[in-house]
Amino acid sequence: MGWSFHSWLRGGWSRCSKGPCYPLTAAETQSQITPANFGYVPGDLRRYGAALDGSTDDTWPLRQALAQAQQPNGAPVYLPRTTGGCRIAASSSLPPITNQITIYGDDLNRSDFLLSNDITLFIFKDQGAYYSSLRRIAIIGRGSGATQPAVVFNNCAYTIIDSCLIRNCGIGVQYQTGSGASFLNTIRDSQIVNNQTVCIDCQAGTNVLSLFNVTFGGGPAQKGIHIVDSNTLSIFGFDCEGVSVCAIDIDATMSGTGGHFICGGDLEGNTCSLGDIRLGGSNLYPVIGVSIRGLTLSSGAGDLAFLNAVNCIGVSVSDCFYGSGYSGAGLIDGWLLLGTNARGVTVNNFSNTTASVESSIQTFGTIAWSHSPISGVATTLVSGGTISTSGLTVQRVAPNTVVTGVILQAGYRPGQQFALINEAQQSSITFAAPSVSNVADRTADVIAGLTARSFVWNSVTARWYRQV
């Protein structure tokens, strides 16, 4: 054992572990901290007395490490690889972090913070905490009964969660806005799983959140990602399974939301009562501009739909397919459910590996259907083969088989137009004679392959009239 001469100058000897002793730093002096063991580098939790045995309460050493890290030239907080873990038995959340810091470990499976109570471990707050990061650590909550988020970013920007594991908490990560906004934050190569309610929660004003190679969901989690009144969620490569309500829930309640890009993900193994992906706009504030590409789906019994869209504009779904585990009978309302004012929805290159499965499409709103039919699937329009036109601009239908449909809903503005385009080369569409009063005559028709019909809404007579 060595001895710290510097600690003797402060009034007492302090043992060092084998190796060199690291003197007191200016950041520790400013924080009025006397390390318990000078044999560890500044920022190492063991320097401040952490036992890291998984049972001893290490809250105080963590507080000291966080305090010095927020001083000018403070050292990053370091949790080494351990078989026990850093037990945090505090009954209330730790003080907010208001300056840029890094908290890092050696291994997300061995550098564990273990929470005994329902608390928020790290709260990054305001502009001073910009550019803060969590790297290679795990935060393990108490599990059942937890309600609090493990990590909160409040009015923060440019933060990174990298190679971390967050599980068994009330909420995994929560982005808040407070008096400002949270923007340009990133989560990558991380697992945020088995949390009680939501894995990633973005409150109003959380803009430009990017996820790269992130696993979320599982356990009792009701929702994987919840976005409210926020813009530009970008997800590249993800895995979400075991969610009971909604894997990705995007809401617009008090302001618009849009510009979301969801790409290259696996949604197998969910039974979502609101749908795997839900776009929930309001009449005043729709969800605008969502691109969904390259997803793998496998819906079981109780899954409402792959996409459930209400009050949204400009939604593109392309290059998605159902895996071998897909069960068509498990979908409650078809794989695509379009509600009120779902306008400008396009679907392209949707395939299925099981040729005998039938996919259905609910068309309460609007749909522009692909020129590439679903491979190996007999496509049907449910609800009696109806083609609804609420807010419809262009509708494309290219089924593998003949489809019969009628216009059911009235137009929503004078002179509204829509086109029914059959892009199939051989199949025809029988556009049946109307049986409801708001449809004009001359609408019964057979639309051959590679042809179209155009209609216009007359608000005076409350009729649709065929133009060509």
DAPEWO-V372878 format. One record per pair of residues at least 24 apart in sequence whose C-alpha atoms are under 7 Angstrom apart, sorted by sequence separation. I is the first residue (numbers start at 1). GAP is how many residues later the second one is. D is the distance in Angstrom with one decimal. If there is no record, write none. Layout:
((I | GAP | D) (I | GAP | D))
This chain:
((81 | 24 | 6.8) (118 | 24 | 6.9) (146 | 24 | 4.4) (147 | 24 | 6.5) (149 | 24 | 5.9) (154 | 24 | 6.5) (171 | 24 | 5.8) (181 | 24 | 5.4) (182 | 24 | 4.8) (183 | 24 | 4.6) (184 | 24 | 4.9) (185 | 24 | 5.0) (186 | 24 | 4.8) (187 | 24 | 4.9) (188 | 24 | 4.5) (189 | 24 | 4.9) (190 | 24 | 5.0) (191 | 24 | 4.7) (192 | 24 | 4.8) (193 | 24 | 4.9) (194 | 24 | 4.8) (195 | 24 | 6.8) (196 | 24 | 5.2) (197 | 24 | 4.7) (198 | 24 | 6.1) (199 | 24 | 6.8) (200 | 24 | 6.4) (201 | 24 | 5.9) (202 | 24 | 6.0) (203 | 24 | 6.4) (204 | 24 | 5.1) (205 | 24 | 6.2) (206 | 24 | 5.0) (207 | 24 | 4.8) (208 | 24 | 4.7) (209 | 24 | 5.0) (210 | 24 | 4.7) (211 | 24 | 4.7) (212 | 24 | 5.0) (213 | 24 | 4.6) (214 | 24 | 4.9) (215 | 24 | 4.7) (216 | 24 | 5.1) (217 | 24 | 5.6) (218 | 24 | 4.3) (222 | 24 | 6.6) (223 | 24 | 5.3) (224 | 24 | 5.8) (225 | 24 | 6.1) (226 | 24 | 6.1) (227 | 24 | 6.0) (228 | 24 | 5.9) (229 | 24 | 6.4) (287 | 24 | 6.5) (288 | 24 | 5.7) (289 | 24 | 6.3) (290 | 24 | 6.6) (291 | 24 | 6.0) (292 | 24 | 6.0) (293 | 24 | 5.9) (294 | 24 | 6.7) (296 | 24 | 6.1) (297 | 24 | 6.2) (298 | 24 | 5.6) (335 | 24 | 6.6) (337 | 24 | 6.4) (338 | 24 | 6.1) (340 | 24 | 6.7) (341 | 24 | 5.7) (342 | 24 | 5.5) (344 | 24 | 6.7) (346 | 24 | 6.8) (348 | 24 | 6.2) (349 | 24 | 6.9) (350 | 24 | 5.2) (351 | 24 | 4.8) (352 | 24 | 6.4) (363 | 24 | 6.3) (364 | 24 | 5.5) (365 | 24 | 6.3) (366 | 24 | 6.3) (393 | 24 | 6.2) (394 | 24 | 5.1) (395 | 24 | 5.8) (396 | 24 | 5.6) (397 | 24 | 6.0) (398 | 24 | 5.4) (425 | 24 | 4.8) (438 | 24 | 5.8) (439 | 24 | 5.0) (440 | 24 | 5.1) (442 | 24 | 6.9) (76 | 25 | 6.2) (77 | 25 | 6.3) (78 | 25 | 6.1) (79 | 25 | 6.3) (80 | 25 | 5.4) (81 | 25 | 5.5) (88 | 25 | 6.9) (112 | 25 | 6.1) (113 | 25 | 6.0) (114 | 25 | 6.2) (115 | 25 | 6.1) (117 | 25 | 6.3) (143 | 25 | 4.3) (149 | 25 | 6.2) (155 | 25 | 5.4) (157 | 25 | 5.5) (160 | 25 | 6.2) (161 | 25 | 6.4) (162 | 25 | 6.1) (163 | 25 | 6.5) (165 | 25 | 5.9) (166 | 25 | 6.4) (167 | 25 | 5.9) (170 | 25 | 5.5) (171 | 25 | 6.4) (181 | 25 | 6.2) (182 | 25 | 6.3) (183 | 25 | 5.3) (184 | 25 | 5.6) (185 | 25 | 6.4) (186 | 25 | 5.9) (187 | 25 | 6.4) (188 | 25 | 5.7) (189 | 25 | 5.4) (190 | 25 | 6.4) (191 | 25 | 6.0) (193 | 25 | 5.6) (194 | 25 | 4.2) (195 | 25 | 6.5) (196 | 25 | 4.8) (197 | 25 | 5.1) (198 | 25 | 4.9) (199 | 25 | 5.1) (200 | 25 | 4.8) (201 | 25 | 5.0) (202 | 25 | 4.8) (203 | 25 | 5.3) (204 | 25 | 4.7) (205 | 25 | 5.0) (206 | 25 | 6.9) (207 | 25 | 5.9) (208 | 25 | 5.6) (209 | 25 | 6.3) (210 | 25 | 5.9) (211 | 25 | 6.2) (212 | 25 | 5.9) (213 | 25 | 5.1) (214 | 25 | 6.6) (215 | 25 | 5.9) (217 | 25 | 6.1) (218 | 25 | 5.8) (223 | 25 | 6.8) (229 | 25 | 6.7) (286 | 25 | 5.1) (287 | 25 | 4.5) (288 | 25 | 4.8) (289 | 25 | 4.8) (290 | 25 | 4.8) (291 | 25 | 4.8) (292 | 25 | 4.8) (293 | 25 | 5.0) (294 | 25 | 4.9) (295 | 25 | 4.8) (296 | 25 | 5.4) (297 | 25 | 4.6) (298 | 25 | 5.6) (334 | 25 | 6.4) (335 | 25 | 6.3) (336 | 25 | 5.2) (337 | 25 | 4.8) (338 | 25 | 5.5) (339 | 25 | 5.2) (340 | 25 | 5.3) (349 | 25 | 6.6) (363 | 25 | 5.8) (365 | 25 | 5.2) (366 | 25 | 6.8) (373 | 25 | 6.1) (393 | 25 | 4.6) (394 | 25 | 5.0) (395 | 25 | 5.0) (396 | 25 | 4.6) (397 | 25 | 5.2) (398 | 25 | 5.2) (399 | 25 | 6.9) (402 | 25 | 5.8) (404 | 25 | 6.2) (405 | 25 | 6.7) (406 | 25 | 5.9) (422 | 25 | 6.8) (424 | 25 | 5.1) (425 | 25 | 5.8) (438 | 25 | 5.1) (439 | 25 | 5.2) (440 | 25 | 5.6) (43 | 26 | 7.0) (76 | 26 | 5.0) (77 | 26 | 4.7) (78 | 26 | 5.2) (79 | 26 | 4.8) (80 | 26 | 5.7) (81 | 26 | 6.3) (85 | 26 | 6.5) (86 | 26 | 6.0) (87 | 26 | 6.1) (88 | 26 | 5.8) (89 | 26 | 6.3) (91 | 26 | 6.0) (93 | 26 | 4.9) (96 | 26 | 7.0) (97 | 26 | 5.8) (98 | 26 | 6.2) (111 | 26 | 5.1) (112 | 26 | 4.6) (113 | 26 | 4.8) (114 | 26 | 5.0) (115 | 26 | 4.9) (116 | 26 | 5.8) (130 | 26 | 5.5) (131 | 26 | 6.6) (133 | 26 | 5.6) (134 | 26 | 6.4) (135 | 26 | 6.1) (136 | 26 | 6.5) (138 | 26 | 5.6) (139 | 26 | 6.3) (140 | 26 | 6.1) (141 | 26 | 6.3) (142 | 26 | 6.1) (143 | 26 | 5.8) (155 | 26 | 4.8) (156 | 26 | 4.8) (157 | 26 | 4.9) (158 | 26 | 5.1) (159 | 26 | 4.9) (160 | 26 | 4.9) (161 | 26 | 4.7) (162 | 26 | 5.1) (163 | 26 | 4.8) (164 | 26 | 4.8) (165 | 26 | 4.8) (166 | 26 | 4.8) (167 | 26 | 5.0) (168 | 26 | 5.3) (169 | 26 | 4.9) (170 | 26 | 4.7) (171 | 26 | 6.0) (172 | 26 | 6.7) (173 | 26 | 6.4) (174 | 26 | 6.0) (175 | 26 | 6.3) (176 | 26 | 6.7) (177 | 26 | 7.0) (183 | 26 | 6.6) (188 | 26 | 5.9) (194 | 26 | 6.1) (195 | 26 | 5.3) (197 | 26 | 6.4) (198 | 26 | 5.7) (199 | 26 | 6.1) (200 | 26 | 6.4) (201 | 26 | 6.4) (202 | 26 | 6.3) (204 | 26 | 5.5) (217 | 26 | 5.6) (229 | 26 | 5.5) (231 | 26 | 5.1) (232 | 26 | 6.1) (234 | 26 | 5.8) (235 | 26 | 6.3) (236 | 26 | 6.5) (237 | 26 | 6.3) (238 | 26 | 6.7) (239 | 26 | 5.7) (240 | 26 | 6.2) (241 | 26 | 5.9) (244 | 26 | 6.5) (246 | 26 | 5.0) (286 | 26 | 5.0) (287 | 26 | 6.3) (288 | 26 | 6.0) (289 | 26 | 5.6) (290 | 26 | 6.3) (291 | 26 | 6.2) (292 | 26 | 6.4) (293 | 26 | 5.7) (294 | 26 | 4.7) (295 | 26 | 6.6) (296 | 26 | 5.7) (297 | 26 | 5.9) (300 | 26 | 6.8) (305 | 26 | 5.9) (334 | 26 | 4.6) (335 | 26 | 6.3) (336 | 26 | 6.1) (337 | 26 | 6.7) (338 | 26 | 5.6) (339 | 26 | 4.9) (366 | 26 | 5.3) (368 | 26 | 6.1) (369 | 26 | 6.5) (370 | 26 | 6.7) (373 | 26 | 5.8) (392 | 26 | 5.9) (393 | 26 | 6.9) (394 | 26 | 6.6) (395 | 26 | 6.4) (396 | 26 | 6.1) (397 | 26 | 6.8) (398 | 26 | 4.9) (401 | 26 | 6.0) (402 | 26 | 5.5) (403 | 26 | 5.1) (404 | 26 | 4.7) (405 | 26 | 5.2) (406 | 26 | 5.5) (422 | 26 | 7.0) (423 | 26 | 6.0) (424 | 26 | 5.9) (76 | 27 | 5.9) (77 | 27 | 6.3) (78 | 27 | 5.6) (83 | 27 | 6.4) (85 | 27 | 4.8) (86 | 27 | 4.8) (87 | 27 | 4.7) (88 | 27 | 5.1) (89 | 27 | 4.9) (90 | 27 | 6.9) (92 | 27 | 5.7) (93 | 27 | 4.9) (94 | 27 | 5.9) (96 | 27 | 4.8) (97 | 27 | 4.8) (98 | 27 | 5.2) (111 | 27 | 6.0) (112 | 27 | 5.9) (113 | 27 | 6.1) (114 | 27 | 6.3) (115 | 27 | 5.9) (129 | 27 | 6.5) (130 | 27 | 5.1) (131 | 27 | 4.8) (132 | 27 | 5.0) (133 | 27 | 4.7) (134 | 27 | 4.9) (135 | 27 | 4.8) (136 | 27 | 4.9) (137 | 27 | 5.1) (138 | 27 | 4.5) (139 | 27 | 4.8) (140 | 27 | 5.3) (141 | 27 | 4.6) (142 | 27 | 6.5) (155 | 27 | 4.6) (156 | 27 | 6.8) (157 | 27 | 5.5) (158 | 27 | 4.8) (159 | 27 | 6.2) (160 | 27 | 5.8) (161 | 27 | 6.3) (162 | 27 | 6.0) (163 | 27 | 4.6) (164 | 27 | 6.3) (165 | 27 | 5.8) (166 | 27 | 6.4) (167 | 27 | 5.3) (168 | 27 | 4.6) (169 | 27 | 6.2) (170 | 27 | 6.0) (171 | 27 | 5.1) (172 | 27 | 4.5) (173 | 27 | 5.0) (174 | 27 | 4.7) (175 | 27 | 4.9) (176 | 27 | 5.4) (177 | 27 | 6.8) (194 | 27 | 6.0) (198 | 27 | 6.5) (229 | 27 | 5.9) (230 | 27 | 5.2) (231 | 27 | 5.1) (232 | 27 | 4.6) (233 | 27 | 4.7) (234 | 27 | 4.7) (235 | 27 | 4.9) (236 | 27 | 5.1) (237 | 27 | 4.6) (238 | 27 | 4.5) (239 | 27 | 4.7) (240 | 27 | 5.2) (241 | 27 | 5.9) (242 | 27 | 5.7) (243 | 27 | 5.2) (244 | 27 | 5.3) (245 | 27 | 4.3) (246 | 27 | 6.8) (286 | 27 | 6.9) (293 | 27 | 6.2) (296 | 27 | 6.3) (298 | 27 | 5.5) (299 | 27 | 5.5) (300 | 27 | 6.0) (303 | 27 | 6.4) (304 | 27 | 5.5) (305 | 27 | 6.7) (334 | 27 | 5.3) (338 | 27 | 5.1) (368 | 27 | 4.3) (369 | 27 | 4.5) (370 | 27 | 6.9) (371 | 27 | 5.6) (373 | 27 | 6.4) (400 | 27 | 6.7) (402 | 27 | 5.4) (403 | 27 | 6.1) (404 | 27 | 5.7) (405 | 27 | 5.8) (406 | 27 | 6.9) (422 | 27 | 5.6) (423 | 27 | 4.7) (58 | 28 | 6.0) (82 | 28 | 5.5) (85 | 28 | 6.0) (86 | 28 | 5.8) (87 | 28 | 6.3) (88 | 28 | 6.1) (89 | 28 | 6.4) (93 | 28 | 5.9) (94 | 28 | 6.7) (96 | 28 | 5.9) (97 | 28 | 5.9) (98 | 28 | 6.3) (100 | 28 | 6.0) (108 | 28 | 4.7) (112 | 28 | 7.0) (118 | 28 | 5.3) (120 | 28 | 5.9) (122 | 28 | 6.8) (123 | 28 | 6.0) (124 | 28 | 6.1) (125 | 28 | 6.1) (126 | 28 | 6.1) (127 | 28 | 6.8) (130 | 28 | 5.8) (131 | 28 | 4.7) (132 | 28 | 6.7) (133 | 28 | 5.8) (134 | 28 | 6.2) (135 | 28 | 5.8) (136 | 28 | 5.0) (137 | 28 | 6.5) (138 | 28 | 5.7) (139 | 28 | 6.5) (140 | 28 | 5.8) (141 | 28 | 4.4) (154 | 28 | 6.6) (157 | 28 | 5.6) (162 | 28 | 6.2) (167 | 28 | 5.4) (168 | 28 | 6.7) (171 | 28 | 5.4) (172 | 28 | 5.8) (173 | 28 | 6.2) (174 | 28 | 5.9) (175 | 28 | 6.0) (177 | 28 | 5.9) (229 | 28 | 5.2) (231 | 28 | 5.9) (232 | 28 | 4.6) (233 | 28 | 6.2) (234 | 28 | 6.0) (235 | 28 | 6.0) (236 | 28 | 5.8) (237 | 28 | 5.0) (238 | 28 | 6.2) (239 | 28 | 6.3) (241 | 28 | 4.9) (242 | 28 | 4.9) (243 | 28 | 6.4) (244 | 28 | 4.6) (245 | 28 | 4.8) (246 | 28 | 5.6) (248 | 28 | 6.4) (249 | 28 | 6.0) (250 | 28 | 6.1) (251 | 28 | 6.3) (252 | 28 | 6.3) (253 | 28 | 6.8) (268 | 28 | 6.7) (271 | 28 | 6.5) (275 | 28 | 6.2) (283 | 28 | 6.3) (298 | 28 | 4.3) (299 | 28 | 6.3) (302 | 28 | 5.9) (303 | 28 | 5.2) (304 | 28 | 4.7) (305 | 28 | 5.9) (307 | 28 | 6.4) (308 | 28 | 6.3) (309 | 28 | 6.3) (310 | 28 | 6.2) (334 | 28 | 6.3) (338 | 28 | 6.7) (367 | 28 | 5.6) (368 | 28 | 4.7) (369 | 28 | 5.0) (370 | 28 | 6.4) (404 | 28 | 6.3) (406 | 28 | 6.0) (410 | 28 | 6.2) (422 | 28 | 5.5) (58 | 29 | 5.5) (59 | 29 | 5.0) (70 | 29 | 5.3) (81 | 29 | 4.9) (82 | 29 | 6.1) (85 | 29 | 6.5) (96 | 29 | 6.2) (99 | 29 | 4.4) (100 | 29 | 4.2) (107 | 29 | 5.2) (108 | 29 | 4.4) (109 | 29 | 6.7) (118 | 29 | 6.6) (119 | 29 | 5.7) (120 | 29 | 5.5) (121 | 29 | 5.5) (122 | 29 | 5.0) (123 | 29 | 4.7) (124 | 29 | 4.8) (125 | 29 | 4.7) (126 | 29 | 4.8) (127 | 29 | 6.0) (130 | 29 | 6.2) (135 | 29 | 6.0) (140 | 29 | 6.8) (171 | 29 | 6.9) (177 | 29 | 6.6) (231 | 29 | 6.8) (241 | 29 | 5.0) (243 | 29 | 6.3) (244 | 29 | 6.4) (245 | 29 | 5.5) (246 | 29 | 5.6) (247 | 29 | 5.0) (248 | 29 | 4.8) (249 | 29 | 4.9) (250 | 29 | 5.1) (251 | 29 | 4.7) (252 | 29 | 4.7) (253 | 29 | 6.0) (256 | 29 | 4.5) (257 | 29 | 6.9) (258 | 29 | 5.4) (259 | 29 | 6.7) (260 | 29 | 6.6) (261 | 29 | 6.0) (262 | 29 | 6.2) (263 | 29 | 5.9) (264 | 29 | 6.4) (265 | 29 | 6.8) (266 | 29 | 5.7) (267 | 29 | 5.9) (268 | 29 | 5.0) (269 | 29 | 6.0) (270 | 29 | 6.2) (271 | 29 | 5.8) (273 | 29 | 6.5) (275 | 29 | 4.8) (276 | 29 | 6.4) (277 | 29 | 6.1) (278 | 29 | 5.9) (279 | 29 | 6.2) (280 | 29 | 6.2) (281 | 29 | 5.8) (282 | 29 | 5.7) (301 | 29 | 3.6) (302 | 29 | 6.4) (303 | 29 | 6.1) (304 | 29 | 5.6) (305 | 29 | 5.5) (306 | 29 | 4.8) (307 | 29 | 5.0) (308 | 29 | 4.8) (309 | 29 | 5.0) (310 | 29 | 4.6) (311 | 29 | 5.7) (312 | 29 | 6.5) (313 | 29 | 6.1) (314 | 29 | 6.4) (315 | 29 | 6.3) (316 | 29 | 5.9) (317 | 29 | 6.1) (318 | 29 | 5.7) (319 | 29 | 6.4) (320 | 29 | 6.9) (321 | 29 | 5.5) (322 | 29 | 6.7) (323 | 29 | 6.8) (324 | 29 | 5.9) (328 | 29 | 5.9) (333 | 29 | 6.7) (369 | 29 | 6.7) (422 | 29 | 5.7) (52 | 30 | 6.9) (54 | 30 | 4.2) (57 | 30 | 5.2) (58 | 30 | 5.6) (59 | 30 | 6.6) (70 | 30 | 6.7) (81 | 30 | 4.8) (98 | 30 | 5.2) (99 | 30 | 4.2) (100 | 30 | 5.8) (102 | 30 | 5.6) (103 | 30 | 6.4) (104 | 30 | 5.8) (105 | 30 | 6.4) (106 | 30 | 5.9) (107 | 30 | 6.2) (108 | 30 | 5.0) (118 | 30 | 6.0) (120 | 30 | 4.7) (121 | 30 | 6.1) (122 | 30 | 6.4) (123 | 30 | 6.1) (124 | 30 | 6.0) (125 | 30 | 6.0) (126 | 30 | 5.4) (176 | 30 | 6.8) (246 | 30 | 5.2) (247 | 30 | 6.0) (248 | 30 | 6.4) (249 | 30 | 6.4) (250 | 30 | 6.0) (251 | 30 | 5.7) (252 | 30 | 6.1) (255 | 30 | 5.4) (256 | 30 | 5.6) (257 | 30 | 5.0) (258 | 30 | 4.4) (259 | 30 | 5.0) (260 | 30 | 4.8) (261 | 30 | 4.9) (262 | 30 | 4.8) (263 | 30 | 4.7) (264 | 30 | 4.7) (265 | 30 | 4.8) (266 | 30 | 4.7) (267 | 30 | 5.0) (268 | 30 | 4.3) (269 | 30 | 6.3) (270 | 30 | 6.8) (271 | 30 | 6.5) (272 | 30 | 6.7) (273 | 30 | 5.6) (274 | 30 | 5.8) (275 | 30 | 4.6) (276 | 30 | 4.9) (277 | 30 | 4.9) (278 | 30 | 4.7) (279 | 30 | 4.6) (280 | 30 | 5.2) (281 | 30 | 4.6) (300 | 30 | 4.9) (301 | 30 | 6.3) (302 | 30 | 6.3) (305 | 30 | 4.4) (306 | 30 | 6.0) (307 | 30 | 6.1) (308 | 30 | 6.0) (309 | 30 | 5.9) (310 | 30 | 5.4) (311 | 30 | 4.6) (312 | 30 | 4.8) (313 | 30 | 4.8) (314 | 30 | 4.7) (315 | 30 | 4.6) (316 | 30 | 4.9) (317 | 30 | 4.8) (318 | 30 | 4.6) (319 | 30 | 4.9) (320 | 30 | 5.1) (321 | 30 | 4.6) (322 | 30 | 5.0) (323 | 30 | 6.1) (324 | 30 | 6.4) (328 | 30 | 6.3) (421 | 30 | 6.2) (422 | 30 | 5.9) (33 | 31 | 6.8) (53 | 31 | 4.2) (54 | 31 | 4.5) (56 | 31 | 6.2) (57 | 31 | 5.5) (59 | 31 | 6.4) (70 | 31 | 6.3) (80 | 31 | 5.8) (98 | 31 | 5.0) (100 | 31 | 6.0) (101 | 31 | 5.0) (102 | 31 | 4.9) (103 | 31 | 5.0) (104 | 31 | 4.6) (105 | 31 | 5.0) (120 | 31 | 6.0) (125 | 31 | 6.2) (175 | 31 | 6.4) (246 | 31 | 6.4) (254 | 31 | 6.8) (256 | 31 | 6.1) (257 | 31 | 6.2) (258 | 31 | 5.2) (259 | 31 | 5.8) (260 | 31 | 6.4) (261 | 31 | 6.2) (262 | 31 | 6.3) (263 | 31 | 5.7) (264 | 31 | 5.3) (265 | 31 | 6.3) (266 | 31 | 6.4) (267 | 31 | 6.7) (268 | 31 | 6.4) (269 | 31 | 6.8) (271 | 31 | 5.4) (272 | 31 | 4.6) (273 | 31 | 5.2) (275 | 31 | 5.5) (276 | 31 | 6.2) (277 | 31 | 6.3) (278 | 31 | 5.8) (279 | 31 | 6.0) (280 | 31 | 6.6) (281 | 31 | 5.9) (299 | 31 | 6.6) (300 | 31 | 7.0) (305 | 31 | 5.8) (310 | 31 | 6.4) (311 | 31 | 5.0) (312 | 31 | 6.2) (313 | 31 | 5.7) (314 | 31 | 5.7) (315 | 31 | 6.3) (316 | 31 | 6.1) (317 | 31 | 6.3) (318 | 31 | 5.6) (319 | 31 | 5.6) (320 | 31 | 6.6) (321 | 31 | 5.4) (322 | 31 | 6.6) (328 | 31 | 6.5) (421 | 31 | 4.3) (43 | 32 | 5.0) (52 | 32 | 5.8) (53 | 32 | 5.7) (54 | 32 | 5.7) (55 | 32 | 5.9) (57 | 32 | 5.6) (69 | 32 | 6.2) (79 | 32 | 5.8) (97 | 32 | 6.6) (100 | 32 | 4.8) (101 | 32 | 6.7) (102 | 32 | 6.0) (103 | 32 | 6.4) (104 | 32 | 5.7) (105 | 32 | 5.1) (246 | 32 | 6.9) (253 | 32 | 6.4) (258 | 32 | 6.4) (263 | 32 | 6.6) (271 | 32 | 4.3) (272 | 32 | 6.1) (275 | 32 | 5.9) (299 | 32 | 6.7) (305 | 32 | 6.4) (310 | 32 | 5.5) (318 | 32 | 6.5) (407 | 32 | 6.9) (420 | 32 | 5.6) (421 | 32 | 6.6) (42 | 33 | 5.8) (43 | 33 | 5.4) (44 | 33 | 6.1) (45 | 33 | 6.2) (52 | 33 | 5.0) (53 | 33 | 6.9) (54 | 33 | 5.2) (104 | 33 | 6.0) (252 | 33 | 5.8) (275 | 33 | 5.6) (279 | 33 | 6.9) (309 | 33 | 6.4) (419 | 33 | 6.8) (420 | 33 | 5.3) (4 | 34 | 6.7) (43 | 34 | 4.5) (44 | 34 | 4.6) (45 | 34 | 6.1) (52 | 34 | 4.7) (252 | 34 | 6.2) (419 | 34 | 5.7) (420 | 34 | 6.4) (43 | 35 | 5.6) (44 | 35 | 6.4) (52 | 35 | 7.0) (252 | 35 | 6.2) (419 | 35 | 4.3) (31 | 36 | 6.2) (418 | 36 | 5.9) (419 | 36 | 6.3) (31 | 37 | 5.7) (418 | 37 | 5.5) (417 | 38 | 5.6) (418 | 38 | 6.7) (417 | 39 | 4.4) (28 | 40 | 5.2) (416 | 40 | 5.5) (417 | 40 | 6.4) (27 | 41 | 5.2) (415 | 41 | 5.8) (416 | 41 | 5.2) (415 | 42 | 5.2) (414 | 43 | 6.1) (415 | 43 | 6.1) (27 | 44 | 5.3) (414 | 44 | 5.9) (27 | 45 | 6.5) (414 | 45 | 5.1) (27 | 46 | 6.5) (411 | 46 | 5.8) (413 | 46 | 7.0) (27 | 47 | 5.2) (343 | 48 | 6.0) (341 | 49 | 6.1) (343 | 49 | 6.1) (344 | 49 | 6.9) (146 | 50 | 6.6) (341 | 50 | 5.8) (371 | 52 | 5.5) (371 | 53 | 6.8) (108 | 55 | 6.7) (108 | 56 | 5.5) (108 | 57 | 5.9))
